[in-house]
Amino acid sequence: MARLDLKEKLAILADAAKYDASCASSGTSKRNSVGGKGMGSTEGMGICHAYAPDGRCISLLKILLTNVCVFDCAYCINRRSSNVRRARFTVEEVVRLTLGFYARNYIEGLFLSSGIIRSSNYTMESLIRVARTLREEHDFRGYIHLKTIPDADPALVEEAGRWADRLSINIELPTDAGLAALAPEKAPRRIEGAMGTLKTAILDARDATRRYRHAPGYAPAGQSTQMIVGADAADDRAIIGRAKGLYDAYGMRRVYYSAFSPIPDASTVLPLKSPPLLREHRLYQADWMMRFYGFAVGEVQAAAPAGFLPLDMDPKLAWALANRGRFPLDVNRAAKAELLRVPGLGPKVVGRILSARRWRRLRLEDVGRLVASISKVRPWIVAEGWQPGGLLDGAGLAVRPAGPQLELF
């Protein structure tokens, strides 16, 4: 490997890290520092922009320790057989970069992943050394997200959680068949076994913290994972089902979806072009329907009757159009679970509606003050003095509810 300076390494390894979507610093709080002299915070702006569930923009230094890898996964630009330019940071270089970027207010934390070098344990030990050095030697209080290596010794993965706010292991592809075809060196059972180990350690630490005030924390922001979309034949129904299984079985904080991007010198088993980016967006919307809106996995999958979510409308609207008999809903009487199913209403707005209707019966203009777009909401609701004229069916014809109405269409 040619000798490179730090700037050249950063250019290579920051670019190589862009294919991993699972960097977000949500779900953690600022770490306390002895004497209040620690560096870092979980608020700020910087290099790699991501968004927390509350909409807050966060920034991380997102890099690979190295893009050298012993694996030859067909979909990965850093695979063993790829002819990309290689680079490798030392532990000390990553520490210096993190502290330097933070001191200049470019970042609020570090997202560190790596190709597999020498062995899984050797790679995991190197990642841990970065986090431990930042925490112990430099009192760094900022956010740290480490990628863990499924084949690494469980004791090493456990140690990683003592220094990192979040740990993640990529499931890579939605189906075991897809993984076997495109990444035969990776075993689904080993990946899921590592996820299970992480879940147990995280839950044990939370229980200890509740019992003992000064018990050490362990990955307080939980674990996350990522699935590549469009590299294999898995449709959206399969992806949604797999994501739900990961949330239920391993307590995932987030499942990230990354649209496959064609890579240089690609294998002939890969698609020639990437899926529409809108498909990735629709999967995130479907994900939120399950996590925050109370939809069962079968209901979300029903929004993709042909296997794929429609690209011309969000899946919540698609579900509502397929279940027009459940609407319109009276905003002054409907339960929270029902209101969350109204297109255009999110958890925050529903909370405001429930609070406001305790004091008065809400009119359409009252709801309009609470939502971003009343035009999206009004066909689906009844309010004081307002009832929609009808809901459009699939052919664009109005389906009129019984009772007195005000014309909408």
C-alpha positions in Angstrom: 0.0 0.0 0.0 1.5 3.4 -1.0 2.3 5.8 1.8 -0.4 8.4 2.0 -0.6 11.6 4.0 -3.5 12.2 6.4 -5.5 14.4 4.0 -5.3 11.7 1.3 -6.4 9.0 3.7 -9.3 11.2 4.8 -10.5 11.7 1.2 -10.4 8.0 0.5 -11.9 6.7 3.8 -14.6 9.3 4.2 -15.8 8.6 0.6 -15.7 4.8 1.3 -18.0 5.3 4.3 -20.7 7.1 2.4 -22.4 3.8 1.5 -23.4 3.2 5.2 -26.6 5.0 5.9 -26.9 4.1 9.6 -25.4 7.1 11.2 -27.6 9.1 13.6 -27.0 10.3 17.1 -30.6 10.1 18.3 -31.5 8.3 21.5 -28.7 9.5 23.7 -28.0 12.2 26.2 -24.9 14.2 26.9 -22.3 12.3 29.0 -21.3 13.9 32.2 -17.7 14.8 32.7 -15.7 15.1 35.9 -15.4 18.7 36.6 -17.3 19.7 33.5 -14.2 19.9 31.4 -14.9 17.1 28.9 -15.0 17.7 25.2 -18.0 17.1 22.9 -21.8 17.3 23.0 -24.8 15.9 21.1 -25.8 19.3 19.7 -24.1 21.1 16.9 -23.5 21.1 13.1 -20.8 19.6 10.9 -19.7 17.2 8.2 -22.0 14.2 7.8 -25.5 15.5 8.2 -28.2 13.1 9.5 -31.5 13.7 11.1 -32.8 12.5 14.4 -36.5 11.3 14.8 -37.3 14.7 16.3 -36.1 16.4 13.1 -32.9 17.7 14.7 -29.9 17.9 12.3 -26.8 16.3 13.7 -23.3 16.0 12.4 -20.7 13.3 12.7 -17.2 12.6 11.4 -18.1 9.5 9.3 -15.1 7.4 8.2 -13.7 3.9 7.8 -10.7 2.8 9.8 -9.7 1.1 6.5 -11.3 0.1 3.3 -9.1 -3.0 3.0 -11.2 -6.1 3.5 -10.7 -9.9 3.5 -14.4 -10.4 2.4 -15.5 -10.4 -1.2 -19.2 -9.3 -1.0 -20.4 -8.6 -4.5 -22.3 -5.4 -3.6 -19.4 -3.8 -1.7 -17.1 -1.4 -3.4 -14.4 -2.2 -0.8 -14.6 -6.0 -1.5 -11.4 -8.0 -1.7 -11.4 -8.2 -5.5 -12.2 -4.5 -6.0 -9.4 -2.3 -7.6 -10.3 0.8 -5.5 -7.5 2.8 -4.0 -6.8 1.5 -0.5 -6.0 3.4 2.7 -5.8 2.8 6.4 -5.8 5.1 9.4 -3.9 4.4 12.6 -5.8 4.5 15.8 -3.9 7.7 16.8 -4.9 9.4 13.4 -8.6 8.8 14.0 -8.3 10.2 17.5 -6.5 13.2 16.3 -8.9 13.8 13.5 -12.0 13.5 15.8 -10.6 15.9 18.3 -9.4 18.3 15.7 -12.7 18.5 13.8 -14.6 18.8 17.1 -12.4 21.6 18.3 -13.2 23.5 15.1 -16.9 22.9 15.7 -17.2 20.8 12.5 -18.7 17.8 14.2 -20.4 16.6 17.4 -19.3 13.0 17.3 -17.8 10.1 15.4 -19.2 7.3 13.3 -16.5 4.7 12.8 -16.7 1.6 10.7 -14.1 -0.6 9.0 -13.3 -3.3 6.5 -12.1 -6.5 8.0 -8.4 -6.6 8.2 -6.3 -9.6 9.4 -9.2 -11.0 11.4 -12.5 -9.9 13.0 -11.0 -9.7 16.4 -8.1 -7.6 15.3 -10.4 -5.2 13.6 -12.8 -5.0 16.5 -9.9 -4.4 18.9 -8.7 -1.4 16.7 -12.2 0.1 16.7 -12.4 -0.2 20.5 -9.0 1.4 21.0 -10.2 4.5 19.1 -13.2 4.8 21.4 -11.4 4.0 24.6 -8.6 6.5 23.8 -11.1 9.2 23.1 -13.0 8.6 26.3 -10.2 7.8 28.8 -7.2 9.8 27.6 -9.0 12.9 26.1 -12.2 12.9 28.2 -14.2 13.1 25.0 -17.9 13.4 25.8 -19.3 13.5 22.3 -21.3 10.9 20.5 -19.6 7.7 19.3 -21.2 5.1 17.0 -19.1 2.0 16.3 -19.8 -0.7 13.8 -19.3 -4.1 15.4 -18.0 -7.2 13.7 -20.3 -10.2 13.9 -17.5 -12.8 14.0 -15.6 -10.9 16.8 -15.3 -12.4 20.2 -18.4 -11.5 22.3 -16.2 -10.1 25.0 -14.8 -7.5 22.5 -18.3 -6.5 21.4 -19.3 -6.2 25.1 -16.3 -3.9 25.7 -17.2 -1.7 22.7 -20.6 -0.9 24.3 -18.8 0.6 27.3 -17.3 3.3 25.2 -19.8 3.8 22.4 -23.2 5.4 22.5 -24.5 3.2 19.8 -23.4 -0.1 18.3 -24.6 -1.5 15.0 -24.3 -4.7 13.0 -25.5 -4.6 9.4 -27.9 -7.3 8.3 -26.8 -6.4 4.8 -29.6 -7.9 2.7 -33.3 -8.6 3.4 -33.2 -12.3 2.8 -30.9 -15.2 3.7 -31.0 -16.3 0.1 -29.8 -12.9 -1.0 -26.9 -12.9 1.5 -25.9 -16.4 0.4 -25.8 -15.3 -3.3 -24.0 -12.0 -2.8 -22.0 -12.4 0.4 -21.4 -16.1 0.9 -18.7 -15.5 3.5 -21.2 -13.9 5.8 -23.6 -16.1 7.7 -27.1 -14.9 8.7 -27.0 -16.9 11.9 -23.7 -15.3 13.1 -25.1 -11.8 12.4 -28.3 -12.5 14.2 -26.4 -14.2 17.1 -24.3 -11.0 17.5 -27.5 -8.9 17.5 -28.9 -11.1 20.2 -25.8 -10.8 22.3 -26.0 -7.0 22.0 -29.6 -6.9 22.9 -29.0 -8.9 26.1 -26.1 -6.7 27.1 -28.1 -3.5 26.5 -31.1 -4.8 28.5 -28.9 -6.0 31.4 -27.2 -2.6 31.6 -30.5 -0.7 31.6 -31.7 -2.9 34.4 -28.5 -2.4 36.4 -28.8 1.4 35.9 -32.4 1.3 37.3 -31.2 -0.6 40.3 -27.9 1.1 40.9 -27.6 4.8 40.3 -23.9 4.7 39.4 -23.9 1.5 37.4 -21.8 1.9 34.1 -23.8 2.5 31.0 -23.7 0.3 27.9 -24.6 1.6 24.4 -27.3 4.0 25.8 -28.5 4.7 22.3 -29.1 1.0 21.6 -28.2 -0.8 18.4 -29.1 -0.3 14.7 -28.7 -2.1 11.4 -28.9 -1.5 7.7 -30.4 -3.3 4.7 -29.3 -2.7 1.1 -32.4 -2.2 -1.1 -32.4 -3.3 -4.7 -29.2 -5.4 -4.9 -31.2 -8.6 -4.8 -34.7 -9.7 -5.8 -36.4 -9.0 -2.4 -39.5 -6.8 -2.8 -40.8 -4.2 -0.3 -43.1 -6.7 1.4 -40.1 -8.9 2.2 -38.1 -5.9 3.4 -40.9 -4.6 5.6 -41.4 -8.1 7.1 -37.7 -8.5 7.8 -37.5 -5.1 9.5 -40.4 -5.9 11.7 -38.7 -9.1 12.7 -35.5 -7.3 13.6 -37.4 -4.7 15.7 -39.2 -7.4 17.6 -36.4 -9.9 18.1 -33.5 -7.6 18.8 -34.9 -4.4 20.1 -33.5 -2.3 17.2 -33.6 1.4 17.7 -33.4 1.9 13.9 -33.4 -0.2 10.7 -31.8 1.9 7.9 -32.5 1.3 4.2 -29.8 2.1 1.7 -30.6 2.0 -2.0 -28.1 -0.1 -3.9 -25.7 2.0 -5.9 -23.9 0.5 -8.9 -20.1 0.2 -8.2 -17.1 0.0 -10.5 -16.2 -3.4 -11.9 -19.4 -4.8 -10.6 -20.3 -8.5 -10.5 -22.6 -9.7 -13.3 -25.0 -10.9 -10.6 -25.8 -7.3 -9.6 -28.4 -5.1 -11.2 -27.2 -2.7 -13.9 -28.8 0.4 -12.2 -29.9 1.5 -8.8 -33.5 1.4 -7.7 -35.4 4.7 -7.5 -34.3 6.7 -4.4 -38.0 7.3 -3.8 -38.3 3.6 -3.1 -35.9 4.0 -0.2 -38.0 7.0 1.0 -41.2 4.9 0.9 -39.6 2.2 3.0 -38.7 4.7 5.7 -42.3 5.9 5.7 -43.5 2.4 6.0 -41.1 1.9 8.8 -42.5 4.8 10.7 -46.0 3.5 10.2 -45.0 0.5 12.2 -42.9 2.3 14.8 -44.9 5.4 15.5 -48.4 5.1 14.0 -49.6 1.8 15.4 -49.9 -0.1 12.1 -49.4 -3.9 12.1 -46.9 -5.3 9.7 -49.6 -6.9 7.6 -51.4 -3.6 7.2 -48.3 -1.9 6.0 -47.6 -4.8 3.6 -51.1 -4.5 2.3 -50.1 -1.0 0.9 -47.9 -3.0 -1.5 -50.3 -5.4 -3.1 -48.0 -6.1 -6.0 -45.0 -6.5 -3.7 -43.7 -2.9 -4.0 -44.9 0.2 -2.3 -46.4 2.8 -4.8 -44.0 5.5 -5.7 -46.7 8.0 -6.5 -48.1 8.3 -2.9 -46.9 7.6 0.6 -47.9 4.2 2.1 -50.1 5.7 4.7 -52.2 7.4 2.1 -52.3 4.2 0.1 -53.6 2.3 3.1 -56.3 5.0 3.8 -57.5 4.8 0.2 -57.8 1.0 0.5 -59.8 1.4 3.7 -62.0 4.4 2.9 -64.9 2.8 4.9 -63.0 3.8 8.1 -63.2 7.5 7.2 -64.0 10.3 7.8 -63.0 10.4 11.5 -64.4 13.0 13.9 -61.4 14.9 15.4 -63.5 15.7 18.4 -64.3 12.1 19.2 -61.9 9.7 17.6 -59.4 7.8 19.7 -55.7 8.6 19.4 -55.0 5.3 17.6 -57.6 6.2 15.0 -56.3 9.7 14.5 -52.8 8.4 13.9 -54.1 6.7 10.7 -55.4 9.9 9.2 -53.2 11.0 6.2 -51.4 14.2 7.2 -51.6 13.7 10.9 -48.5 12.8 12.9 -47.9 11.9 16.5 -47.2 15.5 17.6 -50.2 16.9 15.8 -52.5 14.2 17.2 -51.2 15.0 20.7 -52.1 18.7 20.2 -55.6 17.8 18.9 -56.2 15.6 21.9 -55.1 18.4 24.2 -57.0 21.2 22.5 -60.3 19.3 22.3 -60.4 19.0 26.0 -61.4 22.7 26.1 -63.5 23.2 23.0 -64.9 21.4 20.0 -62.5 21.9 17.2 -63.5 23.4 13.8 -61.6 22.8 10.6 -59.8 26.1 10.9 -58.6 25.0 14.4 -57.1 21.8 12.9 -55.6 23.9 10.2 -53.6 25.8 12.7 -52.1 22.6 14.0 -51.1 20.8 10.8 -48.6 21.6 8.0 -51.2 21.1 5.3 -54.9 21.1 5.9 -55.6 20.1 2.3 -54.1 16.7 3.0 -56.2 16.2 6.1 -59.6 17.6 5.4 -60.9 14.9 3.1 -60.4 12.4 5.9 -61.9 14.2 9.0 -65.1 15.6 10.4 -64.9 18.7 12.6 -67.4 21.1 14.1 -69.2 22.6 11.1 -67.2 20.5 8.6 -67.8 17.2 6.9 -66.1 16.3 3.6 -68.2 15.9 0.5 -66.7 12.5 -0.3 -63.5 10.4 -0.6 -62.0 9.5 -3.9 -62.0 5.9 -4.9 -59.4 4.3 -7.1 -61.1 5.5 -10.3 -61.2 9.1 -9.0 -64.9 9.0 -8.2 -66.3 10.5 -5.0 -67.5 8.1 -2.4 -70.0 10.1 -0.3 -70.6 9.2 3.3 -74.1 9.2 4.6 -75.5 12.3 6.4 -75.3 16.1 5.8 -72.2 17.3 4.0 -70.3 20.3 2.9 -69.1 20.0 -0.7 -65.4 19.4 -1.1 -65.1 18.1 -4.6 
